[in-house]
């Protein structure tokens, strides 16, 4: 169906071709089934560029469901993302630790917020991004595709694009991959000191190690979702201990 697209700022019209290359927008168009949603019009209220590419869209959608009920009309599109649940087991005492990234988050007005490491998958399937690079540098762990297990795929397959944070307004869908490693107690203690050292240097991105049994205290929904899926797959013996 043809749907009219308008722009609150006429300057954004020149980026329309870039919008059609933005995966967040194209994936959303594919998901909006004509049998479920009757979309009558789309207004672009915000368009952010990251270099030559669209990085975020905020849309006002005029439409209704199959019963004629009006749809909530604010939609924020950012596209898919990938998180890695890094679990390190100590060789001696078998205790498990999880790697978290720590960043300042102005959107919630807080600094040093612990989170599940996120980034993107390269064409090779390797986990990449600033956090992946820091994990490699500080912990000596390269997050190669052959060592990654897609927990979301094991949980609900391809029925959903990933774990949704705020599905009522934003499209964010996170695929969560598991990476497991083993370290000696000496190596773990050294890694923890390296993480602490980074925390004291005023860097914008840091790492921390936390015991897996304390992860439920983490304020990050991505980390809590990863822990929930991981523990249930282990309990159901669909994932080796």
C-alpha positions as CSV (number, residue, x, y, z in Angstrom):
1,X,0.0,0.0,0.0
2,X,1.1,3.5,-0.7
3,X,1.6,5.6,2.4
4,X,2.3,9.3,2.5
5,X,5.5,10.3,4.4
6,X,5.9,13.9,5.5
7,X,8.7,15.6,7.4
8,X,8.4,18.2,10.3
9,X,11.7,19.7,9.0
10,X,11.8,20.0,5.3
11,X,15.6,19.7,5.4
12,X,15.2,16.0,6.3
13,X,13.6,15.3,2.9
14,X,17.0,15.2,1.3
15,X,17.8,12.1,3.5
16,X,14.8,10.1,2.4
17,X,17.0,7.7,0.4
18,X,19.2,7.2,3.5
19,X,16.0,6.4,5.4
20,X,15.3,3.6,3.0
21,X,18.8,2.2,3.7
22,X,18.4,2.4,7.5
23,X,17.8,-1.1,8.8
24,X,15.7,0.1,11.7
25,X,13.2,1.6,9.3
26,X,13.2,-1.2,6.7
27,X,12.9,-3.9,9.3
28,X,10.0,-2.0,10.9
29,X,8.2,-1.7,7.5
30,X,8.5,-5.5,7.0
31,X,7.1,-6.2,10.4
32,X,4.1,-3.9,10.1
33,X,1.7,-6.4,8.5
34,X,-1.2,-4.9,6.5
35,X,-3.5,-7.5,8.0
36,X,-2.7,-6.3,11.5
37,X,-2.0,-2.6,11.1
38,X,-3.6,-0.1,8.8
39,X,-1.0,2.6,8.4
40,X,-2.4,5.7,6.8
41,X,0.5,8.1,7.1
42,X,3.9,8.6,8.6
43,X,5.4,11.9,9.9
44,X,9.2,12.1,10.5
45,X,9.6,14.1,13.7
46,X,13.3,13.5,14.3
47,X,16.1,12.2,12.1
48,X,19.6,11.8,13.4
49,X,22.6,11.2,11.2
50,X,25.8,9.4,12.2
51,X,28.2,10.4,9.4
52,X,26.5,9.5,6.1
53,X,24.0,7.1,7.8
54,X,20.7,7.5,9.6
55,X,21.2,6.4,13.2
56,X,17.7,7.2,14.7
57,X,14.2,8.0,13.6
58,X,11.3,9.3,15.6
59,X,8.0,8.9,13.7
60,X,4.4,9.9,14.3
61,X,2.2,7.1,12.8
62,X,-1.4,7.7,11.8
63,X,-3.0,4.3,11.8
64,X,-5.3,1.8,13.4
65,X,-5.5,-1.9,14.2
66,X,-7.6,-4.5,12.4
67,X,-10.5,-3.7,14.7
68,X,-10.4,0.0,13.9
69,X,-8.8,1.0,17.2
70,X,-6.3,3.9,16.9
71,X,-2.6,3.0,17.4
72,X,-0.2,4.6,19.8
73,X,1.4,7.0,17.4
74,X,4.9,7.6,18.7
75,X,7.6,5.2,17.3
76,X,11.3,5.5,17.9
77,X,13.5,3.4,15.5
78,X,17.1,2.6,16.3
79,X,17.6,-0.8,14.7
80,X,18.8,-4.1,16.1
81,X,21.7,-4.4,18.6
82,X,23.8,-7.3,20.0
83,X,24.9,-7.9,23.6
84,X,27.4,-10.5,25.0
85,X,27.0,-12.3,28.3
86,X,30.6,-13.0,29.2
87,X,30.8,-15.7,31.9
88,X,34.2,-16.5,33.4
89,X,34.7,-19.6,35.5
90,X,37.5,-19.9,38.0
91,X,39.6,-23.1,37.5
92,X,40.2,-23.6,41.2
93,X,36.9,-22.9,43.1
94,X,34.5,-23.0,40.0
95,X,33.0,-19.6,41.0
96,X,31.6,-17.7,38.0
97,X,31.9,-14.0,37.2
98,X,30.2,-11.8,34.6
99,X,31.9,-9.0,32.7
100,X,29.9,-5.7,32.7
101,X,30.7,-2.5,30.9
102,X,30.4,0.8,32.9
103,X,29.5,4.0,31.1
104,X,28.0,7.5,31.9
105,X,24.3,7.6,30.9
106,X,23.1,11.2,30.6
107,X,19.6,10.0,29.6
108,X,19.0,8.8,33.1
109,X,21.3,11.4,34.7
110,X,23.8,9.0,36.2
111,X,27.4,8.1,35.7
112,X,29.2,4.8,36.0
113,X,26.1,2.7,35.1
114,X,26.9,-1.1,34.9
115,X,25.5,-2.8,31.8
116,X,25.6,-5.8,29.6
117,X,28.4,-5.2,27.0
118,X,26.8,-4.3,23.7
119,X,28.1,-3.7,20.2
120,X,27.7,-5.3,16.7
121,X,28.6,-8.4,14.8
122,X,31.0,-8.1,12.0
123,X,30.5,-9.9,8.7
124,X,32.7,-12.6,10.1
125,X,30.3,-13.1,13.0
126,X,32.9,-11.7,15.6
127,X,31.6,-9.4,18.3
128,X,33.0,-5.9,17.7
129,X,32.9,-2.4,19.0
130,X,34.5,-0.3,21.7
131,X,33.5,-2.7,24.5
132,X,34.8,-5.7,22.6
133,X,38.1,-4.0,22.0
134,X,38.4,-3.2,25.7
135,X,37.6,-6.8,26.8
136,X,40.3,-7.9,24.5
137,X,42.8,-5.4,25.8
138,X,42.0,-5.7,29.5
139,X,41.0,-9.4,29.9
140,X,42.7,-10.9,26.9
141,X,39.4,-12.4,25.6
142,X,38.7,-12.2,21.9
143,X,34.9,-12.6,21.3
144,X,35.2,-14.8,18.2
145,X,32.0,-16.0,16.4
146,X,33.0,-19.7,16.9
147,X,32.8,-19.1,20.7
148,X,29.5,-17.3,20.7
149,X,26.1,-19.0,21.4
150,X,22.9,-17.1,20.6
151,X,20.9,-17.4,23.8
152,X,17.9,-15.5,22.4
153,X,17.8,-18.0,19.5
154,X,17.8,-20.9,22.0
155,X,15.1,-19.2,24.0
156,X,12.5,-18.2,21.5
157,X,14.1,-18.8,18.1
158,X,13.3,-16.4,15.3
159,X,9.7,-15.7,16.6
160,X,11.0,-12.3,17.8
161,X,13.9,-10.2,16.7
162,X,15.4,-10.1,20.2
163,X,14.8,-9.0,23.8
164,X,12.6,-5.8,23.6
165,X,13.2,-3.1,26.2
166,X,10.3,-0.7,25.7
167,X,8.2,-2.2,23.0
168,X,5.4,0.3,23.5
169,X,7.4,3.0,21.8
170,X,10.9,1.9,20.7
171,X,11.9,-0.9,18.3
172,X,15.0,-1.8,20.2
173,X,15.6,-5.6,19.9
174,X,18.7,-7.1,21.5
175,X,20.2,-10.4,20.5
176,X,22.1,-11.8,23.5
177,X,25.1,-14.1,22.9
178,X,26.9,-16.2,25.5
179,X,30.7,-16.2,25.7
180,X,32.3,-18.5,28.2
181,X,35.9,-18.6,29.4
182,X,38.0,-20.2,32.2
183,X,40.7,-18.4,34.2
184,X,42.9,-19.3,37.1
185,X,42.3,-17.5,40.4
186,X,45.6,-15.6,39.9
187,X,44.5,-14.4,36.4
188,X,41.1,-13.4,37.7
189,X,42.6,-11.4,40.5
190,X,44.9,-9.7,38.0
191,X,41.9,-9.0,35.7
192,X,39.9,-7.5,38.6
193,X,42.8,-5.1,39.4
194,X,43.1,-4.1,35.8
195,X,39.4,-3.2,35.7
196,X,39.7,-1.3,39.0
197,X,42.7,0.6,37.5
198,X,40.6,1.6,34.5
199,X,37.8,2.9,36.8
200,X,40.2,5.2,38.5
201,X,41.5,6.8,35.2
202,X,38.4,8.7,34.3
203,X,37.8,6.8,31.1
204,X,34.4,7.1,29.4
205,X,34.1,3.3,29.0
206,X,35.2,0.8,31.8
207,X,34.8,-2.8,32.7
208,X,33.9,-4.5,36.0
209,X,33.7,-8.2,37.1
210,X,30.8,-9.2,39.3
211,X,30.0,-12.6,40.8
212,X,27.2,-14.2,38.9
213,X,25.1,-14.6,42.0
214,X,25.2,-10.8,42.6
215,X,24.1,-10.0,39.0
216,X,20.4,-9.8,40.0
217,X,21.3,-6.5,41.8
218,X,22.4,-4.9,38.5
219,X,20.0,-2.1,37.4
220,X,20.4,-3.0,33.7
221,X,17.5,-4.9,32.1
222,X,19.8,-6.3,29.4
223,X,22.0,-8.0,32.0
224,X,19.0,-9.3,33.9
225,X,17.4,-10.7,30.7
226,X,20.7,-12.4,29.9
227,X,21.0,-13.9,33.4
228,X,17.3,-15.1,33.2
229,X,17.8,-16.9,29.9
230,X,21.1,-18.3,30.8
231,X,20.0,-19.7,34.2
232,X,16.8,-21.2,32.7
233,X,18.6,-22.9,29.8
234,X,21.1,-24.4,32.3
235,X,18.3,-25.5,34.6
236,X,16.5,-27.2,31.6
237,X,19.8,-28.8,30.6
238,X,19.6,-27.2,27.2
239,X,22.9,-25.5,27.9
240,X,25.8,-27.4,29.4
241,X,26.9,-26.3,32.9
